[in-house]
Amino acid sequence: MVNLNPIVAVVDDDESVCRAIKRLLRAAGIDAETFSGGDEFLNALSTDPSYRPACVVLDVQMPGTGGLEVQRRLVPLGLPVVMITAHDEPSVRVAALASGAVAYLRKPFDAASLIEVVQAAIGGAPRA
């Protein structure tokens, strides 16, 4: 089923990063919802079975449940994941991409690159 109003979940423990990505996506016509960590996001998924974002922008390093573990738990749901990180470690990049991440971006990343990979992950340009 095609989601006519796709929502992107942004999961990052840095509130300023969440705000910036949400603003950036909204400027591109993409709705976004932010979560302050992996545990909060996983809780939202488990408590509301109808909640399914079109894509997840996921920080690698967070307190509690980290990005790679969240990604591992998302695999059965088939949600596209864009991993973001300030600490680019080759082994983590390989693990994230091998587990199905559609992209792996190092902070600070180019705004156009993020929008491009999110639009590709949600199936094209947003609908006006």
Biotite code that builds the C-alpha atoms (Angstrom):
import biotite.structure as struc

atoms = struc.array([
    struc.Atom([0.000, 0.000, 0.000], chain_id="A", res_id=1, res_name="MET", atom_name="CA", element="C"),
    struc.Atom([1.301, 3.460, -0.897], chain_id="A", res_id=2, res_name="VAL", atom_name="CA", element="C"),
    struc.Atom([1.503, 5.941, 1.947], chain_id="A", res_id=3, res_name="ASN", atom_name="CA", element="C"),
    struc.Atom([0.133, 9.189, 0.488], chain_id="A", res_id=4, res_name="LEU", atom_name="CA", element="C"),
    struc.Atom([1.521, 11.290, 3.340], chain_id="A", res_id=5, res_name="ASN", atom_name="CA", element="C"),
    struc.Atom([4.760, 9.569, 4.256], chain_id="A", res_id=6, res_name="PRO", atom_name="CA", element="C"),
    struc.Atom([6.227, 10.311, 7.649], chain_id="A", res_id=7, res_name="ILE", atom_name="CA", element="C"),
    struc.Atom([9.926, 9.922, 8.335], chain_id="A", res_id=8, res_name="VAL", atom_name="CA", element="C"),
    struc.Atom([11.006, 8.994, 11.850], chain_id="A", res_id=9, res_name="ALA", atom_name="CA", element="C"),
    struc.Atom([14.167, 10.809, 12.958], chain_id="A", res_id=10, res_name="VAL", atom_name="CA", element="C"),
    struc.Atom([15.880, 9.044, 15.857], chain_id="A", res_id=11, res_name="VAL", atom_name="CA", element="C"),
    struc.Atom([18.818, 10.893, 17.441], chain_id="A", res_id=12, res_name="ASP", atom_name="CA", element="C"),
    struc.Atom([19.735, 11.683, 21.034], chain_id="A", res_id=13, res_name="ASP", atom_name="CA", element="C"),
    struc.Atom([20.849, 15.200, 20.007], chain_id="A", res_id=14, res_name="ASP", atom_name="CA", element="C"),
    struc.Atom([17.740, 17.388, 20.054], chain_id="A", res_id=15, res_name="GLU", atom_name="CA", element="C"),
    struc.Atom([19.323, 20.012, 17.783], chain_id="A", res_id=16, res_name="SER", atom_name="CA", element="C"),
    struc.Atom([20.043, 17.350, 15.138], chain_id="A", res_id=17, res_name="VAL", atom_name="CA", element="C"),
    struc.Atom([16.434, 16.150, 15.327], chain_id="A", res_id=18, res_name="CYS", atom_name="CA", element="C"),
    struc.Atom([15.118, 19.695, 14.931], chain_id="A", res_id=19, res_name="ARG", atom_name="CA", element="C"),
    struc.Atom([17.446, 20.469, 12.028], chain_id="A", res_id=20, res_name="ALA", atom_name="CA", element="C"),
    struc.Atom([16.594, 17.271, 10.120], chain_id="A", res_id=21, res_name="ILE", atom_name="CA", element="C"),
    struc.Atom([12.872, 17.737, 10.749], chain_id="A", res_id=22, res_name="LYS", atom_name="CA", element="C"),
    struc.Atom([13.049, 21.321, 9.445], chain_id="A", res_id=23, res_name="ARG", atom_name="CA", element="C"),
    struc.Atom([15.072, 20.231, 6.427], chain_id="A", res_id=24, res_name="LEU", atom_name="CA", element="C"),
    struc.Atom([12.674, 17.435, 5.520], chain_id="A", res_id=25, res_name="LEU", atom_name="CA", element="C"),
    struc.Atom([9.621, 19.639, 5.973], chain_id="A", res_id=26, res_name="ARG", atom_name="CA", element="C"),
    struc.Atom([11.166, 22.238, 3.662], chain_id="A", res_id=27, res_name="ALA", atom_name="CA", element="C"),
    struc.Atom([11.393, 19.436, 1.084], chain_id="A", res_id=28, res_name="ALA", atom_name="CA", element="C"),
    struc.Atom([7.719, 18.550, 1.605], chain_id="A", res_id=29, res_name="GLY", atom_name="CA", element="C"),
    struc.Atom([8.341, 15.496, 3.797], chain_id="A", res_id=30, res_name="ILE", atom_name="CA", element="C"),
    struc.Atom([6.679, 15.162, 7.207], chain_id="A", res_id=31, res_name="ASP", atom_name="CA", element="C"),
    struc.Atom([8.921, 14.047, 10.055], chain_id="A", res_id=32, res_name="ALA", atom_name="CA", element="C"),
    struc.Atom([8.512, 12.936, 13.641], chain_id="A", res_id=33, res_name="GLU", atom_name="CA", element="C"),
    struc.Atom([11.427, 12.951, 16.075], chain_id="A", res_id=34, res_name="THR", atom_name="CA", element="C"),
    struc.Atom([12.462, 10.539, 18.808], chain_id="A", res_id=35, res_name="PHE", atom_name="CA", element="C"),
    struc.Atom([15.189, 11.171, 21.376], chain_id="A", res_id=36, res_name="SER", atom_name="CA", element="C"),
    struc.Atom([16.525, 7.629, 21.301], chain_id="A", res_id=37, res_name="GLY", atom_name="CA", element="C"),
    struc.Atom([16.175, 4.076, 20.118], chain_id="A", res_id=38, res_name="GLY", atom_name="CA", element="C"),
    struc.Atom([14.159, 2.997, 23.145], chain_id="A", res_id=39, res_name="ASP", atom_name="CA", element="C"),
    struc.Atom([11.585, 5.768, 22.634], chain_id="A", res_id=40, res_name="GLU", atom_name="CA", element="C"),
    struc.Atom([11.219, 4.899, 18.947], chain_id="A", res_id=41, res_name="PHE", atom_name="CA", element="C"),
    struc.Atom([10.921, 1.135, 19.548], chain_id="A", res_id=42, res_name="LEU", atom_name="CA", element="C"),
    struc.Atom([8.337, 1.827, 22.246], chain_id="A", res_id=43, res_name="ASN", atom_name="CA", element="C"),
    struc.Atom([6.266, 3.891, 19.772], chain_id="A", res_id=44, res_name="ALA", atom_name="CA", element="C"),
    struc.Atom([6.390, 1.012, 17.289], chain_id="A", res_id=45, res_name="LEU", atom_name="CA", element="C"),
    struc.Atom([5.359, -1.589, 19.851], chain_id="A", res_id=46, res_name="SER", atom_name="CA", element="C"),
    struc.Atom([2.575, 0.411, 21.520], chain_id="A", res_id=47, res_name="THR", atom_name="CA", element="C"),
    struc.Atom([0.922, 1.537, 18.270], chain_id="A", res_id=48, res_name="ASP", atom_name="CA", element="C"),
    struc.Atom([0.819, -1.312, 15.730], chain_id="A", res_id=49, res_name="PRO", atom_name="CA", element="C"),
    struc.Atom([-0.570, 1.049, 13.080], chain_id="A", res_id=50, res_name="SER", atom_name="CA", element="C"),
    struc.Atom([2.454, 3.378, 13.350], chain_id="A", res_id=51, res_name="TYR", atom_name="CA", element="C"),
    struc.Atom([4.810, 2.658, 10.456], chain_id="A", res_id=52, res_name="ARG", atom_name="CA", element="C"),
    struc.Atom([7.028, 5.466, 9.190], chain_id="A", res_id=53, res_name="PRO", atom_name="CA", element="C"),
    struc.Atom([7.951, 5.384, 5.523], chain_id="A", res_id=54, res_name="ALA", atom_name="CA", element="C"),
    struc.Atom([11.636, 5.691, 6.445], chain_id="A", res_id=55, res_name="CYS", atom_name="CA", element="C"),
    struc.Atom([13.788, 5.927, 9.579], chain_id="A", res_id=56, res_name="VAL", atom_name="CA", element="C"),
    struc.Atom([16.751, 8.300, 9.872], chain_id="A", res_id=57, res_name="VAL", atom_name="CA", element="C"),
    struc.Atom([18.730, 6.652, 12.656], chain_id="A", res_id=58, res_name="LEU", atom_name="CA", element="C"),
    struc.Atom([21.787, 7.783, 14.612], chain_id="A", res_id=59, res_name="ASP", atom_name="CA", element="C"),
    struc.Atom([24.374, 5.072, 15.195], chain_id="A", res_id=60, res_name="VAL", atom_name="CA", element="C"),
    struc.Atom([25.500, 6.063, 18.701], chain_id="A", res_id=61, res_name="GLN", atom_name="CA", element="C"),
    struc.Atom([22.839, 6.775, 21.313], chain_id="A", res_id=62, res_name="MET", atom_name="CA", element="C"),
    struc.Atom([22.432, 6.006, 25.012], chain_id="A", res_id=63, res_name="PRO", atom_name="CA", element="C"),
    struc.Atom([20.328, 2.916, 25.679], chain_id="A", res_id=64, res_name="GLY", atom_name="CA", element="C"),
    struc.Atom([19.484, 0.983, 22.544], chain_id="A", res_id=65, res_name="THR", atom_name="CA", element="C"),
    struc.Atom([21.927, 2.090, 19.841], chain_id="A", res_id=66, res_name="GLY", atom_name="CA", element="C"),
    struc.Atom([21.300, 2.521, 16.157], chain_id="A", res_id=67, res_name="GLY", atom_name="CA", element="C"),
    struc.Atom([22.634, -0.836, 14.976], chain_id="A", res_id=68, res_name="LEU", atom_name="CA", element="C"),
    struc.Atom([20.431, -2.699, 17.463], chain_id="A", res_id=69, res_name="GLU", atom_name="CA", element="C"),
    struc.Atom([17.379, -0.626, 16.469], chain_id="A", res_id=70, res_name="VAL", atom_name="CA", element="C"),
    struc.Atom([18.153, -1.364, 12.823], chain_id="A", res_id=71, res_name="GLN", atom_name="CA", element="C"),
    struc.Atom([18.407, -5.081, 13.594], chain_id="A", res_id=72, res_name="ARG", atom_name="CA", element="C"),
    struc.Atom([14.947, -4.985, 15.177], chain_id="A", res_id=73, res_name="ARG", atom_name="CA", element="C"),
    struc.Atom([13.506, -3.125, 12.165], chain_id="A", res_id=74, res_name="LEU", atom_name="CA", element="C"),
    struc.Atom([14.652, -5.688, 9.583], chain_id="A", res_id=75, res_name="VAL", atom_name="CA", element="C"),
    struc.Atom([11.523, -7.885, 9.954], chain_id="A", res_id=76, res_name="PRO", atom_name="CA", element="C"),
    struc.Atom([9.333, -4.800, 9.423], chain_id="A", res_id=77, res_name="LEU", atom_name="CA", element="C"),
    struc.Atom([11.006, -3.897, 6.131], chain_id="A", res_id=78, res_name="GLY", atom_name="CA", element="C"),
    struc.Atom([11.387, -0.216, 7.045], chain_id="A", res_id=79, res_name="LEU", atom_name="CA", element="C"),
    struc.Atom([14.060, 1.618, 5.032], chain_id="A", res_id=80, res_name="PRO", atom_name="CA", element="C"),
    struc.Atom([16.804, 2.958, 7.302], chain_id="A", res_id=81, res_name="VAL", atom_name="CA", element="C"),
    struc.Atom([19.212, 5.833, 6.685], chain_id="A", res_id=82, res_name="VAL", atom_name="CA", element="C"),
    struc.Atom([22.028, 5.645, 9.228], chain_id="A", res_id=83, res_name="MET", atom_name="CA", element="C"),
    struc.Atom([23.722, 8.861, 10.375], chain_id="A", res_id=84, res_name="ILE", atom_name="CA", element="C"),
    struc.Atom([26.766, 9.227, 12.590], chain_id="A", res_id=85, res_name="THR", atom_name="CA", element="C"),
    struc.Atom([29.364, 11.675, 13.828], chain_id="A", res_id=86, res_name="ALA", atom_name="CA", element="C"),
    struc.Atom([31.855, 8.831, 14.359], chain_id="A", res_id=87, res_name="HIS", atom_name="CA", element="C"),
    struc.Atom([32.416, 7.065, 11.069], chain_id="A", res_id=88, res_name="ASP", atom_name="CA", element="C"),
    struc.Atom([33.968, 3.682, 11.813], chain_id="A", res_id=89, res_name="GLU", atom_name="CA", element="C"),
    struc.Atom([34.468, 1.406, 8.783], chain_id="A", res_id=90, res_name="PRO", atom_name="CA", element="C"),
    struc.Atom([33.274, -1.709, 10.642], chain_id="A", res_id=91, res_name="SER", atom_name="CA", element="C"),
    struc.Atom([30.061, 0.044, 11.719], chain_id="A", res_id=92, res_name="VAL", atom_name="CA", element="C"),
    struc.Atom([29.475, 1.325, 8.166], chain_id="A", res_id=93, res_name="ARG", atom_name="CA", element="C"),
    struc.Atom([29.920, -2.208, 6.796], chain_id="A", res_id=94, res_name="VAL", atom_name="CA", element="C"),
    struc.Atom([27.590, -3.679, 9.447], chain_id="A", res_id=95, res_name="ALA", atom_name="CA", element="C"),
    struc.Atom([24.873, -1.075, 8.828], chain_id="A", res_id=96, res_name="ALA", atom_name="CA", element="C"),
    struc.Atom([24.946, -1.468, 5.054], chain_id="A", res_id=97, res_name="LEU", atom_name="CA", element="C"),
    struc.Atom([25.153, -5.272, 5.275], chain_id="A", res_id=98, res_name="ALA", atom_name="CA", element="C"),
    struc.Atom([22.046, -5.206, 7.495], chain_id="A", res_id=99, res_name="SER", atom_name="CA", element="C"),
    struc.Atom([20.120, -3.320, 4.835], chain_id="A", res_id=100, res_name="GLY", atom_name="CA", element="C"),
    struc.Atom([20.606, 0.392, 5.485], chain_id="A", res_id=101, res_name="ALA", atom_name="CA", element="C"),
    struc.Atom([19.753, 2.310, 2.305], chain_id="A", res_id=102, res_name="VAL", atom_name="CA", element="C"),
    struc.Atom([22.418, 4.915, 3.110], chain_id="A", res_id=103, res_name="ALA", atom_name="CA", element="C"),
    struc.Atom([25.086, 5.761, 5.673], chain_id="A", res_id=104, res_name="TYR", atom_name="CA", element="C"),
    struc.Atom([25.834, 9.463, 6.104], chain_id="A", res_id=105, res_name="LEU", atom_name="CA", element="C"),
    struc.Atom([28.526, 11.070, 8.244], chain_id="A", res_id=106, res_name="ARG", atom_name="CA", element="C"),
    struc.Atom([27.617, 14.203, 10.207], chain_id="A", res_id=107, res_name="LYS", atom_name="CA", element="C"),
    struc.Atom([27.730, 16.919, 9.158], chain_id="A", res_id=108, res_name="PRO", atom_name="CA", element="C"),
    struc.Atom([26.160, 15.738, 5.929], chain_id="A", res_id=109, res_name="PHE", atom_name="CA", element="C"),
    struc.Atom([25.017, 17.698, 2.927], chain_id="A", res_id=110, res_name="ASP", atom_name="CA", element="C"),
    struc.Atom([21.313, 18.620, 3.118], chain_id="A", res_id=111, res_name="ALA", atom_name="CA", element="C"),
    struc.Atom([20.732, 17.674, -0.512], chain_id="A", res_id=112, res_name="ALA", atom_name="CA", element="C"),
    struc.Atom([22.254, 14.225, 0.075], chain_id="A", res_id=113, res_name="SER", atom_name="CA", element="C"),
    struc.Atom([19.929, 13.533, 2.995], chain_id="A", res_id=114, res_name="LEU", atom_name="CA", element="C"),
    struc.Atom([16.854, 14.661, 1.070], chain_id="A", res_id=115, res_name="ILE", atom_name="CA", element="C"),
    struc.Atom([17.901, 12.574, -1.940], chain_id="A", res_id=116, res_name="GLU", atom_name="CA", element="C"),
    struc.Atom([18.338, 9.349, 0.031], chain_id="A", res_id=117, res_name="VAL", atom_name="CA", element="C"),
    struc.Atom([15.140, 9.872, 2.031], chain_id="A", res_id=118, res_name="VAL", atom_name="CA", element="C"),
    struc.Atom([13.121, 10.555, -1.108], chain_id="A", res_id=119, res_name="GLN", atom_name="CA", element="C"),
    struc.Atom([14.575, 7.438, -2.726], chain_id="A", res_id=120, res_name="ALA", atom_name="CA", element="C"),
    struc.Atom([13.768, 5.405, 0.403], chain_id="A", res_id=121, res_name="ALA", atom_name="CA", element="C"),
    struc.Atom([10.140, 6.541, 0.515], chain_id="A", res_id=122, res_name="ILE", atom_name="CA", element="C"),
    struc.Atom([9.628, 5.901, -3.164], chain_id="A", res_id=123, res_name="GLY", atom_name="CA", element="C"),
    struc.Atom([10.287, 9.130, -4.961], chain_id="A", res_id=124, res_name="GLY", atom_name="CA", element="C"),
    struc.Atom([9.466, 12.789, -4.626], chain_id="A", res_id=125, res_name="ALA", atom_name="CA", element="C"),
    struc.Atom([6.944, 13.828, -1.989], chain_id="A", res_id=126, res_name="PRO", atom_name="CA", element="C"),
    struc.Atom([3.380, 14.508, -3.083], chain_id="A", res_id=127, res_name="ARG", atom_name="CA", element="C"),
    struc.Atom([2.228, 18.098, -2.827], chain_id="A", res_id=128, res_name="ALA", atom_name="CA", element="C"),
])
